[in-house]
């Protein structure tokens, strides 16, 4: 979640941009070349190296072969006294939840109960106002294609507990934000990854069918496919088999709860259950559910032309060997990936119980060996903090917009400086020089800019190799 998101700054960009290196891939071949997955020992070697390099606590890989057979390879630590990692280990799948929301939408479209161009306003309670622009409404389709015009997160998202950031965000807060928000562009005009938008979609669909989100998805997808260890509220079995989530430093972190924005990232599942879901996606001939899955995978809008499109929450990526349909996910202690090659009838699930960079590259490499594995990142520079007087820290307080809908707010509390991005939790800023600060949670730094009189006029956020400037507005 994000790709989504109390969301570390490492995930300020859409999760899907992790794969931006694929943007130069050539067009898909007309007839895909035969392809089979590596042996279990070869897959094990890949994930063992990843774990031993401390890029993940543990990894489970699920492989779906063209003949329907499945394989599971696991390596690493499930945490504390939990059972060893295997195909039944439970993970938070984060934003992969979005493709379940898109599949339910496709089902309801095929049943004639909704239309993609229906304004979402139709399915919300009377009195709830949804923004529009130039006479164009936010529709179910634009919410699922991530071009509704809504921001990544609502501006009134201020979690009380950064370790479980969505838990206290209420439906009323959602309605309040929608009623006050002004769109900066027309719905359907431009892609922008939005946890808010897909969370709103899941909420609206549950109101349409008069079922809570979890019950709706269970009845429509999990039960028919026999996904018996997939849920939002974990069963006793799921708790016993939970792979504990870890942060970047290897510490066990709490699980996340998303009561209002469930459709954006609330689901927990196992590798074996997710392989059942991918298998169904590859066989539209089996029945109405599978035909809805096929509808959800149809390209509808550009994400990164000309090589990436989006369907009903699925991303469709042109790769050197053909095309991959995929989504990934991330919560505080997990990174996950689900990908399909519909032409070759291949599927891959990657479950990681670490909140680091994730293992999307492993999933894409297994689906298309021409896509290389990501190299081990350079070690993070060790930084030493210095103390600055509260009067000096006060000079940095202000709001620094990075875009019309996304700002960095610097505030001071009890002599400590904090940085808070729109819709995210606050993180402490540590000074290493009078104008240079850093975060400890992730590899991100902030350089403040001063004029000749010493007045702070802006900042530059340094992260992921990007230097993002922002002018101070107040």
DOFI-412525 format. One line per field, with one value per residue (C-alpha): residue in three letters; chain; x, y, z. Coordinates in steps of 0.2 Angstrom, whole numbers, always signed. Example, Ala and Ser with C-alpha at 12.3 -4.5 7.8 and 13.67 -1.06 7.14 Angstrom:
# DOFI-412525
dolo <- (ala,ser)
dopa <- (A,A)
xx <- (+62,+68)
yy <- (-22,-5)
zz <- (+39,+36)
# end
This chain:
# DOFI-412525
dolo <- (unk,unk,unk,unk,unk,unk,unk,unk,unk,unk,unk,unk,unk,unk,unk,unk,unk,unk,unk,unk,unk,unk,unk,unk,unk,unk,unk,unk,unk,unk,unk,unk,unk,unk,unk,unk,unk,unk,unk,unk,unk,unk,unk,unk,unk,unk,unk,unk,unk,unk,unk,unk,unk,unk,unk,unk,unk,unk,unk,unk,unk,unk,unk,unk,unk,unk,unk,unk,unk,unk,unk,unk,unk,unk,unk,unk,unk,unk,unk,unk,unk,unk,unk,unk,unk,unk,unk,unk,unk,unk,unk,unk,unk,unk,unk,unk,unk,unk,unk,unk,unk,unk,unk,unk,unk,unk,unk,unk,unk,unk,unk,unk,unk,unk,unk,unk,unk,unk,unk,unk,unk,unk,unk,unk,unk,unk,unk,unk,unk,unk,unk,unk,unk,unk,unk,unk,unk,unk,unk,unk,unk,unk,unk,unk,unk,unk,unk,unk,unk,unk,unk,unk,unk,unk,unk,unk,unk,unk,unk,unk,unk,unk,unk,unk,unk,unk,unk,unk,unk,unk,unk,unk,unk,unk,unk,unk,unk,unk,unk,unk,unk,unk,unk,unk,unk,unk,unk,unk,unk,unk,unk,unk,unk,unk,unk,unk,unk,unk,unk,unk,unk,unk,unk,unk,unk,unk,unk,unk,unk,unk,unk,unk,unk,unk,unk,unk,unk,unk,unk,unk,unk,unk,unk,unk,unk,unk,unk,unk,unk,unk,unk,unk,unk,unk,unk,unk,unk,unk,unk,unk,unk,unk,unk,unk,unk,unk,unk,unk,unk,unk,unk,unk,unk,unk,unk,unk,unk,unk,unk,unk,unk,unk,unk,unk,unk,unk,unk,unk,unk,unk,unk,unk,unk,unk,unk,unk,unk,unk,unk,unk,unk,unk,unk,unk,unk,unk,unk,unk,unk,unk,unk,unk,unk,unk,unk,unk,unk,unk,unk,unk,unk,unk,unk,unk,unk,unk,unk,unk,unk,unk,unk,unk,unk,unk,unk,unk,unk,unk,unk,unk,unk,unk,unk,unk,unk,unk,unk,unk,unk,unk,unk,unk,unk,unk,unk,unk,unk,unk,unk,unk,unk,unk,unk,unk,unk,unk,unk,unk,unk,unk,unk,unk,unk,unk,unk,unk,unk,unk,unk,unk,unk,unk,unk,unk,unk,unk,unk,unk,unk,unk,unk,unk,unk,unk,unk,unk,unk,unk,unk,unk,unk,unk,unk,unk,unk,unk,unk,unk,unk,unk,unk,unk,unk,unk,unk,unk,unk,unk,unk,unk,unk,unk,unk,unk,unk,unk,unk,unk,unk,unk,unk,unk,unk,unk,unk,unk,unk,unk,unk,unk,unk,unk,unk,unk,unk,unk,unk,unk,unk,unk,unk,unk,unk,unk,unk,unk,unk,unk,unk,unk,unk,unk,unk,unk,unk,unk,unk,unk,unk,unk,unk,unk,unk,unk,unk,unk,unk,unk,unk,unk,unk,unk,unk,unk,unk,unk,unk,unk,unk,unk,unk,unk,unk,unk)
dopa <- (A,A,A,A,A,A,A,A,A,A,A,A,A,A,A,A,A,A,A,A,A,A,A,A,A,A,A,A,A,A,A,A,A,A,A,A,A,A,A,A,A,A,A,A,A,A,A,A,A,A,A,A,A,A,A,A,A,A,A,A,A,A,A,A,A,A,A,A,A,A,A,A,A,A,A,A,A,A,A,A,A,A,A,A,A,A,A,A,A,A,A,A,A,A,A,A,A,A,A,A,A,A,A,A,A,A,A,A,A,A,A,A,A,A,A,A,A,A,A,A,A,A,A,A,A,A,A,A,A,A,A,A,A,A,A,A,A,A,A,A,A,A,A,A,A,A,A,A,A,A,A,A,A,A,A,A,A,A,A,A,A,A,A,A,A,A,A,A,A,A,A,A,A,A,A,A,A,A,A,A,A,A,A,A,A,A,A,A,A,A,A,A,A,A,A,A,A,A,A,A,A,A,A,A,A,A,A,A,A,A,A,A,A,A,A,A,A,A,A,A,A,A,A,A,A,A,A,A,A,A,A,A,A,A,A,A,A,A,A,A,A,A,A,A,A,A,A,A,A,A,A,A,A,A,A,A,A,A,A,A,A,A,A,A,A,A,A,A,A,A,A,A,A,A,A,A,A,A,A,A,A,A,A,A,A,A,A,A,A,A,A,A,A,A,A,A,A,A,A,A,A,A,A,A,A,A,A,A,A,A,A,A,A,A,A,A,A,A,A,A,A,A,A,A,A,A,A,A,A,A,A,A,A,A,A,A,A,A,A,A,A,A,A,A,A,A,A,A,A,A,A,A,A,A,A,A,A,A,A,A,A,A,A,A,A,A,A,A,A,A,A,A,A,A,A,A,A,A,A,A,A,A,A,A,A,A,A,A,A,A,A,A,A,A,A,A,A,A,A,A,A,A,A,A,A,A,A,A,A,A,A,A,A,A,A,A,A,A,A,A,A,A,A,A,A,A,A,A,A,A,A,A,A,A,A,A,A,A,A,A,A,A,A,A,A,A,A,A,A,A,A,A,A,A,A,A,A,A,A,A,A,A,A,A,A,A,A,A,A,A,A,A,A,A)
xx <- (+0,+6,+11,+2,+2,+9,+17,+36,+43,+50,+33,+28,+29,+16,+22,+21,+36,+48,+47,+50,+66,+55,+48,+60,+54,+51,+33,+26,+29,+15,+18,+26,+41,+39,+45,+46,+51,+68,+70,+66,+84,+87,+73,+79,+96,+88,+78,+91,+104,+90,+87,+106,+109,+96,+85,+71,+67,+58,+52,+39,+38,+23,+24,+9,+14,+4,-3,-10,+3,+9,+26,+31,+48,+52,+67,+69,+62,+43,+47,+48,+40,+29,+29,+42,+38,+28,+13,+1,+10,-1,+5,-3,-5,-7,-12,-15,-31,-35,-37,-50,-59,-58,-64,-79,-83,-81,-93,-106,-104,-107,-122,-129,-130,-118,-109,-91,-97,-109,-104,-99,-111,-125,-120,-116,-128,-139,-130,-112,-104,-91,-81,-82,-74,-80,-96,-86,-90,-79,-85,-83,-72,-60,-58,-53,-42,-33,-37,-52,-42,-42,-25,-15,-22,-35,-29,-37,-28,-19,-16,-15,-4,+9,+12,-6,-10,-27,-35,-43,-48,-67,-81,-86,-69,-69,-86,-79,-64,-74,-86,-72,-59,-58,-51,-36,-39,-54,-58,-51,-38,-22,-16,-12,-11,-24,-27,-41,-49,-49,-54,-69,-73,-73,-84,-96,-98,-101,-115,-122,-123,-127,-113,-97,-82,-75,-91,-94,-77,-78,-95,-90,-72,-64,-77,-80,-61,-58,-47,-50,-36,-39,-48,-47,-51,-39,-45,-37,-28,-22,-15,-6,+2,+5,+22,+26,+30,+47,+53,+69,+79,+73,+61,+44,+31,+12,-1,-11,-30,-40,-58,-64,-52,-52,-54,-37,-26,-34,-33,-22,-19,-7,+4,-7,-23,-16,-11,-29,-34,-21,-26,-44,-38,-30,-46,-61,-70,-73,-88,-95,-82,-67,-75,-76,-58,-54,-64,-54,-38,-43,-32,-42,-31,-12,-1,+17,+14,+18,+22,+11,-8,-21,-37,-48,-34,-22,-7,-3,+16,+24,+40,+54,+46,+28,+16,+14,-2,+3,+0,+11,+8,+16,+11,+22,+30,+26,+30,+20,+18,+6,+9,+2,+7,-10,-3,+9,-3,+10,+8,+19,+16,+30,+26,+39,+37,+48,+44,+59,+61,+51,+55,+45,+60,+60,+42,+45,+61,+53,+39,+51,+70,+75,+71,+86,+86,+89,+107,+110,+108,+123,+124,+115,+127,+128,+124,+127,+115,+119,+108,+101,+92,+73,+74,+84,+73,+58,+65,+61,+43,+31,+23,+32,+21,+29,+13,-4,-10,+5,+15,+28,+24,+37,+32,+40,+35,+44,+60,+60,+57,+45,+42,+24,+19,+1,-9,+6,+12,+25,+43,+57,+70,+87,+100,+117,+121,+112,+103,+105,+93,+89,+76,+81,+66,+71,+85,+79,+86,+80,+91,+84,+87,+90,+92,+106,+97,+96,+77,+71,+63,+62,+69,+75,+69,+82,+76,+77,+90,+78,+80,+63,+63,+49,+46,+40,+23,+19)
yy <- (+0,+6,+6,+10,+17,+30,+25,+26,+39,+25,+22,+40,+35,+22,+5,+1,+12,+0,-8,+8,+0,-10,+5,+3,-15,-19,-24,-40,-55,-61,-79,-80,-92,-108,-105,-115,-110,-114,-129,-128,-128,-113,-103,-108,-101,-84,-82,-89,-76,-62,-67,-69,-52,-46,-39,-50,-59,-73,-77,-89,-91,-100,-105,-110,-121,-121,-138,-132,-139,-128,-128,-118,-114,-105,-99,-88,-83,-83,-74,-80,-97,-97,-112,-113,-103,-114,-112,-110,-96,-81,-64,-47,-45,-26,-18,-34,-33,-20,-33,-42,-26,-24,-42,-39,-24,-34,-47,-34,-26,-43,-46,-29,-22,-8,+0,+6,+24,+25,+39,+33,+46,+34,+21,+32,+38,+54,+69,+63,+74,+68,+81,+83,+94,+102,+92,+75,+64,+51,+34,+16,+14,+29,+23,+6,+12,+24,+40,+47,+63,+58,+59,+45,+47,+59,+75,+72,+55,+58,+41,+41,+25,+26,+7,+3,+19,+15,+8,+24,+31,+32,+32,+49,+55,+48,+57,+73,+73,+70,+84,+96,+91,+100,+90,+97,+88,+80,+62,+50,+63,+56,+41,+43,+29,+31,+20,+32,+30,+11,+11,+22,+9,-6,+4,+9,-9,-16,-3,-8,-27,-23,-33,-28,-28,-44,-54,-48,-54,-70,-75,-70,-75,-84,-97,-102,-104,-114,-100,-106,-97,-79,-66,-49,-54,-69,-86,-95,-106,-90,-83,-99,-99,-80,-75,-60,-44,-36,-18,-13,-16,-34,-29,-37,-24,-25,-30,-17,-15,-5,-4,+10,+8,-11,-12,-4,-16,-26,-44,-58,-74,-88,-93,-108,-98,-85,-98,-104,-86,-85,-101,-95,-80,-90,-100,-89,-105,-111,-100,-82,-78,-82,-72,-58,-60,-59,-43,-36,-39,-30,-14,+2,+17,+21,+21,+24,+24,+14,+0,-1,+0,-3,-13,-14,-12,-25,-18,-24,-23,-26,-35,-42,-59,-54,-46,-48,-44,-40,-31,-29,-24,-17,-14,-10,-27,-36,-34,-46,-49,-58,-59,-69,-72,-76,-82,-94,-99,-95,-87,-82,-77,-69,-67,-57,-54,-38,-20,-17,-15,-31,-44,-39,-41,-60,-62,-53,-62,-79,-74,-67,-72,-58,-46,-46,-48,-31,-30,-28,-10,+0,+0,+15,+28,+29,+46,+55,+67,+84,+94,+111,+124,+124,+142,+136,+122,+134,+142,+126,+125,+127,+119,+113,+107,+94,+95,+103,+88,+82,+93,+90,+99,+102,+105,+106,+97,+97,+103,+90,+93,+82,+79,+74,+70,+72,+57,+50,+48,+61,+55,+64,+74,+72,+86,+82,+100,+116,+114,+95,+83,+64,+51,+35,+25,+25,+31,+49,+66,+84,+99,+115,+131,+148,+165,+177,+183,+165,+164,+147,+147,+129,+111,+97,+79,+66,+48,+34,+43,+58,+75,+83,+102,+111,+130,+135,+142,+146)
zz <- (+0,-4,-14,-5,+14,+46,+29,+29,+17,+7,+0,-4,-22,-29,-25,-44,-48,-40,-58,-67,-75,-86,-95,-109,-113,-131,-137,-133,-145,-155,-150,-133,-132,-121,-103,-87,-70,-62,-51,-33,-29,-40,-33,-15,-20,-25,-9,+3,-4,-2,+17,+21,+14,+27,+13,+20,+36,+26,+9,+2,-17,-25,-43,-54,-69,-86,-82,-65,-54,-40,-31,-15,-9,+7,+17,+32,+49,+53,+69,+87,+90,+75,+64,+50,+34,+21,+9,+24,+32,+34,+27,+25,+6,+7,-9,-18,-9,-23,-36,-26,-25,-44,-46,-36,-46,-62,-55,-51,-69,-77,-65,-71,-53,-57,-72,-73,-78,-63,-52,-35,-27,-32,-19,-4,+9,+5,+11,+7,-6,-18,-28,-46,-59,-75,-74,-73,-59,-50,-56,-51,-66,-63,-44,-50,-64,-52,-61,-51,-47,-28,-19,-13,+5,+13,+20,+37,+40,+56,+65,+83,+82,+68,+70,+65,+55,+47,+63,+69,+52,+52,+39,+45,+42,+24,+21,+28,+17,+1,+6,+8,-6,-22,-37,-46,-62,-71,-66,-79,-85,-76,-67,-48,-36,-23,-8,-4,-20,-20,-1,-6,-20,-8,+4,-10,-17,+1,+3,-14,-10,+9,+16,+25,+14,+21,+20,+2,-4,+6,-2,-19,-21,-6,-3,-21,-24,-7,+0,+17,+26,+18,+29,+36,+54,+57,+62,+76,+63,+54,+70,+73,+56,+55,+48,+60,+51,+52,+49,+39,+55,+58,+72,+74,+71,+74,+61,+52,+53,+39,+45,+33,+18,+18,+0,-2,+8,+23,+17,+25,+15,+12,-3,-7,-6,-18,-30,-31,-35,-49,-56,-57,-66,-79,-83,-89,-96,-78,-74,-70,-57,-68,-82,-71,-67,-86,-87,-72,-81,-97,-100,-98,-95,-97,-82,-90,-109,-119,-109,-94,-92,-79,-79,-64,-52,-61,-69,-86,-90,-107,-104,-115,-116,-118,-105,-86,-76,-58,-42,-27,-9,+7,+25,+40,+41,+24,+5,-7,-26,-37,-55,-70,-88,-96,-112,-105,-91,-77,-60,-46,-28,-17,+1,+12,+30,+30,+27,+16,-3,-6,-19,-34,-45,-40,-46,-62,-65,-63,-75,-88,-85,-97,-82,-71,-52,-42,-36,-17,-13,-7,+12,+21,+27,+46,+52,+68,+75,+84,+96,+90,+101,+101,+94,+79,+76,+76,+60,+50,+55,+40,+25,+10,-5,-17,-28,-26,-17,-7,+6,+19,+35,+48,+66,+83,+99,+115,+107,+94,+75,+65,+47,+41,+23,+18,+24,+33,+51,+58,+59,+69,+60,+67,+63,+57,+52,+54,+38,+36,+44,+42,+46,+55,+50,+31,+21,+18,+21,+21,+16,+21,+10,+17,+9,+13,+29,+35,+33,+28,+10,+6,+7,-3,+1,-4,-6,-18,-28,-31,-25,-23,-20,-11,-7,+10,+9,+27)
# end
